[in-house]
Amino acid sequence: MGVEGLRRLRTRAELVAALGAEDAFARWDPPANLAAGYALGGAVAYLRRSHSGRSTLSIWGADVEPLVAELARQGVLTELAPGWISLPRNQIHVLDAYVVTRGGGEWDWMWCASSPPIQPEEGRVIELDDVRDADEIARLLSENPRSEGYPGQGRSDLWLGIRDGDDALLACGAIHRLDSGTAHLAGIHTAERARGQGLGRAVTAALTRWAVEREGVCTLGMYADSHPARALYHSLGYRTDKEWTSRALVAYRNPASAYLVPREHL
């Protein structure tokens, strides 16, 4: 049986229909209307604005190679000119024939639809203010250069934290919104001097419960090398839906020659 031709997807509903409702990333991550979406066989792609604001072409499915090849052949890759491309980690090699990439990293996307149990330190959790407490939150997050909390920028629906007896901030975390409107954990961090006390677990549980009890779901993204964080999230009810590799797009390969087209020259 032949592979169905390349199809345009214009809405999240069409993306979900192409994959099935069990694909949590398709259900909860994209906006209702897609800037650009495509499907071929059992694979899909959509132009995504990442949580950090980057333009990323996310491509996934059981076998993404036919879709990547067709996007390249029809000039869609060069037309969209995304700054980044994300593929499942076990299929990232597919890009080598079509584009030149550099840098990037590996990360997981998770979701939770069950309210976690109350944690031992949750009684210490308090609400923080995105503006009034922004400098203090930023100082705490500066311990982690990969943090994406963005305090003081109006991106947070809710900040929660834990202070010590001297009112110093020991742990924090926030609820942001994906372009879909879905609640998304961000800025989870515990001060180095307060690790191992269950403070990050308490903040994460409280934020997750806040979102799940109001909206039915909470999502998060985490760097793949954060093994303790993965174990914590799984223990609170999160499920890993996608294991991504993201790469910065540098140039496009011309299928007919060895010529490279730098992205900035398009």
MIKEGU-205421 format. One record per residue (C-alpha): residue in three letters; chain; x negated, y, z negated. Coordinates in steps of 0.1 Angstrom, whole numbers. Each point is the difference from the previous one (the first is absolute). Last residue first. Layout:
{"ALA","A",{X,Y,Z}} ...
! end
This chain:
{"LEU","A",{-174,326,-23}} {"HIS","A",{-36,10,-7}} {"GLU","A",{3,-3,-38}} {"ARG","A",{8,-37,3}} {"PRO","A",{-33,-8,18}} {"VAL","A",{7,-19,33}} {"LEU","A",{-24,-29,3}} {"TYR","A",{-11,-14,33}} {"ALA","A",{-9,-37,1}} {"SER","A",{23,-5,30}} {"ALA","A",{36,-10,11}} {"PRO","A",{14,-3,-35}} {"ASN","A",{-12,36,-9}} {"ARG","A",{-8,-2,-37}} {"TYR","A",{15,27,-22}} {"ALA","A",{-21,20,-25}} {"VAL","A",{-5,9,-36}} {"LEU","A",{31,-14,-19}} {"ALA","A",{-5,-1,-37}} {"ARG","A",{7,-35,-14}} {"SER","A",{26,-14,-23}} {"THR","A",{1,-37,-11}} {"TRP","A",{33,-11,-15}} {"GLU","A",{13,-28,-22}} {"LYS","A",{38,5,1}} {"ASP","A",{29,-12,-22}} {"THR","A",{-17,-5,-33}} {"ARG","A",{26,-5,-27}} {"TYR","A",{4,22,-31}} {"GLY","A",{16,-16,-31}} {"LEU","A",{-20,15,-29}} {"SER","A",{-25,-29,1}} {"HIS","A",{-6,6,37}} {"TYR","A",{-8,37,-7}} {"LEU","A",{-25,-9,-28}} {"ALA","A",{-17,-27,21}} {"ARG","A",{-4,23,29}} {"ALA","A",{-14,27,-23}} {"PRO","A",{-26,-24,-14}} {"HIS","A",{-10,-9,36}} {"SER","A",{-5,36,13}} {"ASP","A",{-20,-11,31}} {"ALA","A",{32,1,22}} {"TYR","A",{6,37,-6}} {"MET","A",{35,5,-12}} {"GLY","A",{33,12,16}} {"LEU","A",{32,2,-20}} {"THR","A",{38,-6,3}} {"CYS","A",{30,3,-23}} {"VAL","A",{35,-14,6}} {"GLY","A",{36,0,-12}} {"GLU","A",{5,37,0}} {"ARG","A",{8,11,-36}} {"GLU","A",{-10,-31,-20}} {"VAL","A",{-28,-7,24}} {"ALA","A",{-15,34,-1}} {"TRP","A",{-1,6,-38}} {"ARG","A",{-10,-36,-5}} {"THR","A",{-30,4,22}} {"LEU","A",{-11,32,-17}} {"ALA","A",{3,-16,-35}} {"ALA","A",{-18,-32,11}} {"THR","A",{-28,20,16}} {"VAL","A",{-4,22,-31}} {"ALA","A",{-1,-30,-24}} {"ARG","A",{-24,-19,22}} {"GLY","A",{-23,29,2}} {"LEU","A",{0,3,-38}} {"GLY","A",{-6,-37,-6}} {"GLN","A",{-29,5,-23}} {"GLY","A",{-28,-13,22}} {"ARG","A",{-12,33,13}} {"ALA","A",{2,31,-23}} {"ARG","A",{-36,14,5}} {"GLU","A",{3,-3,38}} {"ALA","A",{32,21,0}} {"THR","A",{29,-19,15}} {"HIS","A",{13,6,35}} {"ILE","A",{31,-3,21}} {"GLY","A",{1,29,24}} {"ALA","A",{27,-14,22}} {"LEU","A",{30,-23,-2}} {"HIS","A",{25,3,29}} {"ALA","A",{38,6,-1}} {"THR","A",{16,-4,34}} {"GLY","A",{10,32,19}} {"SER","A",{-10,-16,33}} {"ASP","A",{-28,25,4}} {"LEU","A",{-14,-15,-32}} {"ARG","A",{8,17,-32}} {"HIS","A",{-22,5,-31}} {"ILE","A",{5,-14,-35}} {"ALA","A",{-30,8,-23}} {"GLY","A",{-26,-15,-23}} {"CYS","A",{-20,9,-31}} {"ALA","A",{-23,-12,-26}} {"LEU","A",{-22,14,-29}} {"LEU","A",{11,36,-1}} {"ALA","A",{-15,18,-30}} {"ASP","A",{26,10,-27}} {"ASP","A",{-24,-6,-28}} {"GLY","A",{19,-31,-11}} {"ASP","A",{-3,-15,35}} {"ARG","A",{22,8,29}} {"ILE","A",{19,-23,23}} {"GLY","A",{15,10,34}} {"LEU","A",{29,2,23}} {"TRP","A",{4,22,31}} {"LEU","A",{33,1,19}} {"ASP","A",{13,11,34}} {"SER","A",{-35,8,12}} {"ARG","A",{-11,18,32}} {"GLY","A",{3,35,-14}} {"GLN","A",{-37,7,5}} {"GLY","A",{-9,3,-37}} {"PRO","A",{-13,-35,-3}} {"TYR","A",{-12,-18,32}} {"GLY","A",{1,-36,-13}} {"GLU","A",{-20,-17,28}} {"SER","A",{-30,-13,-20}} {"ARG","A",{-30,-12,20}} {"PRO","A",{-25,22,-19}} {"ASN","A",{10,-17,-33}} {"GLU","A",{-13,19,-30}} {"SER","A",{14,31,16}} {"LEU","A",{34,-13,-9}} {"LEU","A",{-4,11,-36}} {"ARG","A",{-11,35,10}} {"ALA","A",{29,2,24}} {"ILE","A",{25,-10,-27}} {"GLU","A",{-13,27,-22}} {"ASP","A",{1,26,27}} {"ALA","A",{35,-10,11}} {"ASP","A",{16,0,-35}} {"ARG","A",{21,32,4}} {"VAL","A",{7,-7,37}} {"ASP","A",{9,-37,3}} {"ASP","A",{13,-1,-36}} {"LEU","A",{-6,-31,-20}} {"GLU","A",{26,-24,-15}} {"ILE","A",{-11,-21,-29}} {"VAL","A",{-10,-36,-5}} {"ARG","A",{-10,-9,-36}} {"GLY","A",{29,-25,-5}} {"GLU","A",{-12,-17,31}} {"GLU","A",{-30,-14,-17}} {"PRO","A",{13,-36,-6}} {"GLN","A",{16,-3,35}} {"ILE","A",{38,0,6}} {"PRO","A",{8,-27,26}} {"PRO","A",{-2,9,37}} {"SER","A",{32,10,20}} {"SER","A",{2,-20,31}} {"ALA","A",{-1,12,36}} {"CYS","A",{-38,4,4}} {"TRP","A",{-21,7,31}} {"MET","A",{-35,-3,10}} {"TRP","A",{-24,13,28}} {"ASP","A",{-36,-12,-2}} {"TRP","A",{-31,18,11}} {"GLU","A",{-32,-5,20}} {"GLY","A",{-23,27,12}} {"GLY","A",{-8,27,25}} {"GLY","A",{-33,6,17}} {"ARG","A",{-2,-2,37}} {"THR","A",{20,-8,31}} {"VAL","A",{-5,-6,37}} {"VAL","A",{31,-10,19}} {"TYR","A",{13,-26,24}} {"ALA","A",{-20,-32,-2}} {"ASP","A",{-9,4,-37}} {"LEU","A",{35,6,-12}} {"VAL","A",{9,-37,-2}} {"HIS","A",{-27,-4,-27}} {"ILE","A",{25,15,-25}} {"GLN","A",{21,-31,1}} {"ASN","A",{-6,-17,-34}} {"ARG","A",{0,34,-17}} {"PRO","A",{34,9,13}} {"LEU","A",{-3,31,22}} {"SER","A",{-3,37,-7}} {"ILE","A",{-12,26,25}} {"TRP","A",{-12,35,-8}} {"GLY","A",{-1,35,15}} {"PRO","A",{28,-9,24}} {"ALA","A",{-3,11,36}} {"LEU","A",{36,-7,9}} {"GLU","A",{-6,4,38}} {"THR","A",{-34,-19,-2}} {"LEU","A",{16,-30,-17}} {"VAL","A",{31,1,22}} {"GLY","A",{-21,-2,32}} {"GLN","A",{21,-28,15}} {"ARG","A",{-29,-24,-2}} {"ALA","A",{-10,10,-35}} {"LEU","A",{35,-5,-14}} {"GLU","A",{2,-32,19}} {"ALA","A",{-32,-14,-14}} {"VAL","A",{9,10,-35}} {"LEU","A",{34,-17,3}} {"PRO","A",{-15,-32,15}} {"GLU","A",{-26,-1,-28}} {"VAL","A",{24,5,-30}} {"ASP","A",{8,-36,-7}} {"ALA","A",{21,-7,-31}} {"GLY","A",{9,36,-4}} {"TRP","A",{-16,33,-7}} {"ILE","A",{-11,34,15}} {"SER","A",{-2,32,-20}} {"LEU","A",{-11,30,20}} {"THR","A",{-13,25,-25}} {"SER","A",{3,38,-2}} {"ARG","A",{-15,9,-34}} {"GLY","A",{20,18,-27}} {"SER","A",{-15,-18,-31}} {"HIS","A",{32,-22,-3}} {"SER","A",{-5,-9,37}} {"ARG","A",{20,16,27}} {"ARG","A",{10,-29,22}} {"LEU","A",{2,-5,38}} {"TYR","A",{17,-33,4}} {"ALA","A",{-10,-34,12}} {"VAL","A",{18,-33,3}} {"ALA","A",{-9,-37,6}} {"GLY","A",{23,-31,5}} {"GLY","A",{2,4,38}} {"LEU","A",{-8,35,9}} {"ALA","A",{13,30,-21}} {"TYR","A",{-6,37,0}} {"GLY","A",{5,30,-22}} {"ALA","A",{-7,37,3}} {"ALA","A",{11,30,-21}} {"LEU","A",{23,-24,-17}} {"ASN","A",{34,10,-14}} {"ALA","A",{11,-14,-34}} {"PRO","A",{-35,5,-14}} {"PRO","A",{-23,-31,-2}} {"ASP","A",{-10,-17,-34}} {"TRP","A",{29,-18,-16}} {"ARG","A",{16,-25,25}} {"ALA","A",{-30,-4,24}} {"PHE","A",{-24,-5,-30}} {"ALA","A",{24,-25,-16}} {"ASP","A",{2,-23,30}} {"GLU","A",{27,-24,-12}} {"ALA","A",{26,20,20}} {"GLY","A",{-12,-14,33}} {"LEU","A",{-28,11,23}} {"ALA","A",{16,17,30}} {"ALA","A",{32,8,-19}} {"VAL","A",{-21,18,-27}} {"LEU","A",{-17,22,26}} {"GLU","A",{34,7,16}} {"ALA","A",{14,11,-34}} {"ARG","A",{-31,22,-5}} {"THR","A",{9,19,31}} {"ARG","A",{-13,7,35}} {"LEU","A",{-16,-32,11}} {"ARG","A",{-12,-2,36}} {"ARG","A",{-3,-34,15}} {"LEU","A",{-30,-17,17}} {"GLY","A",{11,-30,20}} {"GLU","A",{13,-33,-14}} {"VAL","A",{-26,-28,0}} {"GLY","A",{8,-28,24}} {"MET","A",{14,-34,-10}} 
! end
